[in-house]
Amino acid sequence: MANLEFKSVSKSFGKTIVVEDLNLRIKDGELFVLLGPSGCGKSTILRLIAGLEYMDEGEILIDGRVINNIAPKDRNVAMVFQNYALYPHMTIYDNLAFPLKVKKVPADDIREMVRKQAGLLGLTELLERKPKTLSGGQRQRVALGRALVRNPSVFLFDEPLSNLDAKLRVSTRAEISSLQRTLNATMIYVTHDQEEALSLGDRIAILNEGRIQQIGTPQEIYDKPTNVFTASFVGSPRINLLEAKISDDCQMIIGKDVTLPIAESWRGLMENGRPDSIILGIRPENIFYQRNTKDDLVLAAEILHTEFAGDRHILFCRLGDEELRVKSGKVAPSSEGEKIKLFVNPQDCLLFDGKNGKRIL
């Protein structure tokens, strides 16, 4: 396997900047996820690695070797696409063997390598069948196997589970994770699905408009987002972001008319010069309606409506002129239109600068 490095890489299509000044190092044997909305540049980054697009500026290195001018076939990377890209007229065996035949690998070696990967992926009984006779999950495993037989330095996954139903997505990503640990392979995985990213990645890079917003472990990305974009993109239901300011008498004013005392853990804001505006971030699971400890802030809210989500309810509440999302238990606590008190520990809150969106606490 190999490590991968980007040095000041940029790519534009016409006047549209797709990747801007990308600096990133992916470790040997790491499953690294590129996460972001459609059009943020994540698939373009994969295509730059594979040599399917050429960068305008910068360098990409695999194990310290610059690959900018190396032909795609000589880069020793394998790409797994969203649409499987299998040859419909070939058997599964021939689909798996095709990359090796192109390299003129001896027939006996091809047979051994295909059988090995087919066994690893549970495809042994399917080798004589055609792709059209397989399920979506089976086809995706064939696409994985075709990448594996090449023994590449780097695996590239471009939203490979998007065509699968929810149950198959869960089982297939478990297979990918297990496979990565077994092979200790360097994998770069592109997705817009935060659940996939959090469950698969050793580390995640959050992208927006061609620029990296944050790099970290799934836990770091979720618990300590560096800015409002990362905080709002990761988490379901999404984080509550409430516009606020600090008054001269050291009160936090949310919206127009909700006032909270400044918590002791927020005193650092005052010592460093308070920002003109603040965005208060509270994840829905950190708001409670039955707990009231001495450190909790009390929020007087009104229930607008509720959504049943199986093991819990999602409450949509009004807090002054702001909407608040709350994860509650399996039994809804109150009816729509009812006034309730909600409790949140200041330690569970995130504070962002209202002007530049960066986290300040």
C-alpha positions as CSV (number, residue, x, y, z in Angstrom):
1,M,0.0,0.0,0.0
2,A,1.0,3.6,-0.2
3,N,0.7,7.1,1.3
4,L,-0.7,9.9,-0.9
5,E,0.1,13.6,-0.8
6,F,-1.4,16.7,-2.4
7,K,0.7,19.9,-2.6
8,S,-1.2,23.1,-3.5
9,V,-3.4,21.3,-6.1
10,S,-5.9,23.4,-8.0
11,K,-8.3,22.6,-10.8
12,S,-10.7,24.7,-12.7
13,F,-13.2,24.1,-15.5
14,G,-13.3,27.4,-17.4
15,K,-13.9,30.1,-14.8
16,T,-15.3,27.7,-12.3
17,I,-12.8,26.7,-9.6
18,V,-13.5,23.1,-8.6
19,V,-10.5,22.4,-6.4
20,E,-8.5,25.2,-4.8
21,D,-5.1,25.0,-3.1
22,L,-5.6,21.5,-1.8
23,N,-2.9,20.4,0.7
24,L,-3.5,17.0,2.2
25,R,-1.6,13.9,3.3
26,I,-3.3,10.5,3.4
27,K,-1.5,7.8,5.4
28,D,-0.4,4.4,4.3
29,G,-3.2,1.9,5.1
30,E,-5.8,4.6,5.9
31,L,-9.4,4.6,4.9
32,F,-9.8,8.3,4.2
33,V,-13.3,9.8,3.4
34,L,-13.9,12.9,1.3
35,L,-17.3,14.2,2.4
36,G,-19.3,17.2,1.1
37,P,-22.3,18.3,-1.0
38,S,-22.7,17.8,-4.7
39,G,-20.3,20.0,-6.7
40,C,-17.8,20.5,-3.9
41,G,-14.9,18.9,-5.8
42,K,-14.6,15.5,-4.1
43,S,-15.1,13.3,-7.3
44,T,-12.7,15.6,-9.2
45,I,-10.1,14.9,-6.6
46,L,-10.4,11.2,-7.3
47,R,-10.2,11.8,-11.0
48,L,-7.0,13.8,-10.5
49,I,-5.5,10.9,-8.6
50,A,-6.5,8.4,-11.3
51,G,-5.2,10.7,-14.1
52,L,-8.7,11.1,-15.6
53,E,-8.3,14.8,-15.1
54,Y,-5.2,17.0,-15.1
55,M,-4.6,19.6,-12.5
56,D,-3.8,23.3,-13.3
57,E,-1.4,23.7,-10.4
58,G,0.4,21.7,-7.8
59,E,1.6,18.1,-7.4
60,I,0.2,14.7,-6.4
61,L,2.7,12.2,-4.9
62,I,2.3,8.5,-4.2
63,D,5.0,7.2,-1.9
64,G,7.0,10.4,-2.6
65,R,6.9,10.0,-6.4
66,V,5.2,12.8,-8.3
67,I,2.6,11.3,-10.6
68,N,1.5,14.4,-12.5
69,N,2.9,13.3,-15.8
70,I,2.4,9.5,-15.4
71,A,-0.2,7.9,-17.6
72,P,-3.3,6.6,-15.8
73,K,-2.5,3.0,-16.6
74,D,0.9,3.3,-14.9
75,R,-0.2,5.0,-11.7
76,N,-1.2,1.6,-10.0
77,V,-4.5,2.9,-8.7
78,A,-7.9,1.2,-9.0
79,M,-11.2,3.0,-9.1
80,V,-14.6,1.7,-8.1
81,F,-17.5,3.7,-9.6
82,Q,-21.1,4.4,-8.6
83,N,-22.5,2.5,-11.7
84,Y,-20.3,-0.6,-11.3
85,A,-19.0,-0.4,-14.9
86,L,-19.2,-4.1,-15.5
87,Y,-19.0,-5.7,-19.0
88,P,-22.5,-7.1,-19.5
89,H,-21.5,-9.7,-22.2
90,M,-18.8,-11.2,-20.0
91,T,-19.1,-13.7,-17.1
92,I,-18.2,-12.6,-13.6
93,Y,-14.9,-14.6,-14.0
94,D,-14.0,-12.7,-17.2
95,N,-15.0,-9.3,-15.6
96,L,-12.6,-10.0,-12.7
97,A,-9.9,-11.4,-15.0
98,F,-10.0,-8.5,-17.6
99,P,-7.5,-6.1,-15.9
100,L,-5.0,-8.9,-15.6
101,K,-5.4,-10.0,-19.2
102,V,-4.8,-6.4,-20.3
103,K,-1.5,-6.6,-18.3
104,K,-0.7,-9.9,-20.1
105,V,-0.5,-11.8,-16.8
106,P,-0.1,-15.6,-17.4
107,A,-3.3,-17.6,-17.5
108,D,-2.5,-19.8,-14.5
109,D,-1.7,-16.7,-12.4
110,I,-4.9,-15.0,-13.5
111,R,-6.9,-18.1,-12.5
112,E,-5.3,-18.2,-9.0
113,M,-5.8,-14.4,-8.4
114,V,-9.4,-14.4,-9.5
115,R,-10.3,-17.4,-7.4
116,K,-8.6,-15.8,-4.4
117,Q,-10.5,-12.6,-4.7
118,A,-13.8,-14.3,-5.5
119,G,-13.4,-16.3,-2.3
120,L,-12.6,-13.2,-0.3
121,L,-15.8,-11.5,-1.6
122,G,-18.2,-14.5,-1.6
123,L,-18.3,-14.6,-5.4
124,T,-17.0,-18.1,-6.0
125,E,-20.5,-19.6,-6.8
126,L,-21.2,-16.7,-9.2
127,L,-18.2,-16.8,-11.5
128,E,-20.0,-18.3,-14.5
129,R,-23.0,-16.0,-14.3
130,K,-23.5,-12.7,-16.2
131,P,-23.9,-9.3,-14.4
132,K,-27.6,-9.0,-15.3
133,T,-28.4,-12.0,-13.2
134,L,-26.9,-10.5,-10.0
135,S,-28.3,-8.2,-7.4
136,G,-27.0,-4.7,-6.9
137,G,-25.0,-5.8,-3.9
138,Q,-23.4,-8.7,-5.8
139,R,-22.5,-6.4,-8.7
140,Q,-20.9,-4.0,-6.3
141,R,-18.8,-6.9,-4.9
142,V,-17.7,-7.8,-8.5
143,A,-16.6,-4.2,-9.0
144,L,-14.6,-4.4,-5.8
145,G,-13.1,-7.7,-6.9
146,R,-12.0,-6.3,-10.2
147,A,-10.2,-3.5,-8.4
148,L,-8.6,-6.0,-5.9
149,V,-7.1,-8.3,-8.5
150,R,-4.9,-5.5,-9.7
151,N,-3.3,-5.2,-6.3
152,P,-3.1,-1.4,-6.6
153,S,-1.3,1.0,-4.3
154,V,-4.4,3.1,-3.8
155,F,-8.1,2.2,-4.0
156,L,-10.5,5.0,-5.1
157,F,-14.2,4.7,-4.3
158,D,-16.6,7.2,-6.0
159,E,-19.9,7.0,-4.2
160,P,-20.0,3.2,-4.7
161,L,-23.1,2.5,-2.6
162,S,-25.5,5.2,-4.1
163,N,-27.4,2.7,-6.2
164,L,-28.1,0.3,-3.4
165,D,-31.1,0.2,-1.1
166,A,-30.7,1.1,2.6
167,K,-30.2,-2.4,3.9
168,L,-27.6,-3.3,1.2
169,R,-25.8,0.0,1.8
170,V,-25.3,-1.0,5.5
171,S,-24.1,-4.5,4.7
172,T,-21.8,-3.5,1.8
173,R,-20.1,-0.7,3.8
174,A,-19.5,-3.3,6.5
175,E,-17.8,-5.5,3.9
176,I,-15.7,-2.6,2.6
177,S,-14.6,-1.7,6.2
178,S,-13.7,-5.4,6.9
179,L,-11.9,-5.7,3.6
180,Q,-9.8,-2.6,4.3
181,R,-8.8,-3.9,7.7
182,T,-7.9,-7.3,6.2
183,L,-5.8,-5.9,3.4
184,N,-4.5,-2.9,5.4
185,A,-5.2,-1.0,2.2
186,T,-5.0,2.7,1.4
187,M,-8.5,3.7,0.4
188,I,-10.0,7.1,-0.5
189,Y,-13.8,7.1,-0.4
190,V,-16.0,9.8,-1.8
191,T,-19.5,10.3,-0.5
192,H,-22.2,12.9,0.3
193,D,-23.7,10.6,2.9
194,Q,-22.6,11.6,6.4
195,E,-23.6,8.3,7.9
196,E,-21.3,6.4,5.5
197,A,-18.5,8.8,6.3
198,L,-18.8,8.6,10.0
199,S,-19.1,4.8,10.1
200,L,-16.3,4.1,7.6
201,G,-13.6,6.7,7.8
202,D,-10.4,6.6,9.9
203,R,-10.3,10.3,9.1
204,I,-12.7,12.6,7.2
205,A,-12.1,15.7,5.1
206,I,-15.1,18.0,4.8
207,L,-15.1,19.9,1.5
208,N,-17.2,22.9,0.4
209,E,-16.7,24.8,-2.9
210,G,-13.4,23.1,-3.6
211,R,-11.8,23.9,-0.3
212,I,-11.2,21.7,2.8
213,Q,-13.2,22.9,5.8
214,Q,-11.8,20.5,8.3
215,I,-9.9,17.2,8.6
216,G,-10.3,14.9,11.6
217,T,-11.5,11.7,13.0
218,P,-15.3,11.1,12.8
219,Q,-15.5,11.9,16.6
220,E,-13.6,15.2,16.1
221,I,-15.6,16.2,13.1
222,Y,-18.9,15.6,15.0
223,D,-18.0,16.9,18.4
224,K,-15.6,19.8,17.6
225,P,-16.5,21.2,14.2
226,T,-14.2,24.1,13.2
227,N,-16.9,26.2,11.6
228,V,-20.7,26.5,11.0
229,F,-20.6,24.7,7.6
230,T,-19.1,21.5,9.1
231,A,-21.4,21.7,12.1
232,S,-24.5,22.0,9.9
233,F,-23.4,19.4,7.3
234,V,-22.7,16.6,9.8
235,G,-25.5,15.4,12.1
236,S,-29.1,14.3,11.7
237,P,-31.4,16.0,12.6
238,R,-29.1,18.9,11.8
239,I,-27.6,21.0,14.6
240,N,-29.6,24.0,15.9
241,L,-27.8,27.2,15.0
242,L,-29.3,30.2,16.8
243,E,-28.2,33.8,16.1
244,A,-27.3,35.6,19.3
245,K,-25.4,38.5,20.7
246,I,-24.0,39.4,24.2
247,S,-25.5,42.4,25.8
248,D,-23.6,45.0,27.9
249,D,-24.9,43.5,31.1
250,C,-23.4,40.1,30.1
251,Q,-26.6,38.4,28.9
252,M,-26.9,36.2,25.8
253,I,-29.8,37.4,23.6
254,I,-31.1,34.8,21.1
255,G,-33.1,36.3,18.3
256,K,-35.1,39.2,19.4
257,D,-36.4,38.3,22.8
258,V,-34.9,35.2,24.4
259,T,-32.4,36.0,27.1
260,L,-30.0,33.6,28.8
261,P,-27.4,34.2,31.5
262,I,-23.7,33.8,30.4
263,A,-22.6,30.4,31.6
264,E,-19.4,30.1,33.6
265,S,-17.8,28.1,30.8
266,W,-18.4,30.9,28.4
267,R,-16.6,33.6,30.4
268,G,-13.6,33.3,28.1
269,L,-15.7,35.1,25.5
270,M,-15.8,38.2,27.7
271,E,-12.1,38.1,28.6
272,N,-11.0,37.9,24.9
273,G,-13.3,40.7,23.8
274,R,-16.8,39.6,22.9
275,P,-17.7,39.2,19.2
276,D,-20.4,41.5,17.7
277,S,-22.5,38.5,16.9
278,I,-22.5,34.8,17.9
279,I,-24.1,31.7,16.5
280,L,-25.1,29.2,19.3
281,G,-24.9,25.6,18.2
282,I,-26.8,22.9,20.1
283,R,-27.2,19.4,18.8
284,P,-30.8,18.0,19.1
285,E,-29.6,15.1,21.3
286,N,-28.2,17.5,23.8
287,I,-31.5,19.2,24.6
288,F,-33.6,17.5,27.3
289,Y,-37.2,18.1,28.6
290,Q,-37.0,16.0,31.8
291,R,-33.6,16.9,33.2
292,N,-32.8,20.0,35.2
293,T,-29.4,20.1,36.9
294,K,-27.9,23.1,38.6
295,D,-25.7,23.9,35.5
296,D,-28.5,23.6,32.9
297,L,-29.8,26.6,30.9
298,V,-33.6,26.6,30.8
299,L,-35.3,27.3,27.4
300,A,-39.0,28.1,27.4
301,A,-40.3,26.7,24.1
302,E,-43.5,25.8,22.3
303,I,-44.0,22.5,20.4
304,L,-44.8,23.2,16.7
305,H,-45.1,19.5,15.6
306,T,-43.5,16.1,16.1
307,E,-42.1,13.4,13.9
308,F,-42.0,9.7,14.9
309,A,-38.6,8.2,14.1
310,G,-39.0,4.6,15.4
311,D,-36.9,4.6,18.6
312,R,-37.5,8.3,19.2
313,H,-39.5,11.4,18.4
314,I,-38.1,14.6,16.8
315,L,-39.7,17.7,18.3
316,F,-39.8,20.9,16.3
317,C,-40.2,23.7,18.8
318,R,-40.4,27.5,18.7
319,L,-37.9,29.4,20.9
320,G,-38.7,33.0,20.5
321,D,-38.5,33.6,16.8
322,E,-36.1,30.6,16.2
323,E,-36.9,27.0,15.5
324,L,-35.4,24.3,17.7
325,R,-35.1,20.6,16.9
326,V,-35.0,18.2,19.8
327,K,-34.5,14.4,20.0
328,S,-36.8,13.0,22.5
329,G,-37.7,9.4,23.7
330,K,-39.9,6.9,22.0
331,V,-43.0,8.4,23.7
332,A,-43.7,12.0,22.7
333,P,-43.6,14.2,25.8
334,S,-46.4,16.7,24.9
335,S,-48.9,17.6,22.3
336,E,-48.5,20.2,19.5
337,G,-49.0,23.8,20.7
338,E,-48.0,23.0,24.3
339,K,-45.5,25.1,26.2
340,I,-42.6,23.2,27.6
341,K,-39.3,23.8,29.3
342,L,-36.1,22.4,27.7
343,F,-32.7,22.0,29.4
344,V,-29.2,22.2,28.0
345,N,-25.8,22.0,29.6
346,P,-23.6,24.9,28.4
347,Q,-20.7,22.4,28.1
348,D,-22.7,20.7,25.3
349,C,-23.0,23.9,23.3
350,L,-20.8,25.2,20.5
351,L,-20.2,28.9,19.9
352,F,-19.3,30.3,16.5
353,D,-18.3,33.8,15.4
354,G,-21.4,35.3,13.6
355,K,-19.3,37.0,11.0
356,N,-16.8,34.4,9.8
357,G,-18.5,31.2,11.0
358,K,-15.5,29.9,12.9
359,R,-15.9,28.1,16.2
360,I,-14.7,30.2,19.1
361,L,-15.7,27.9,22.0
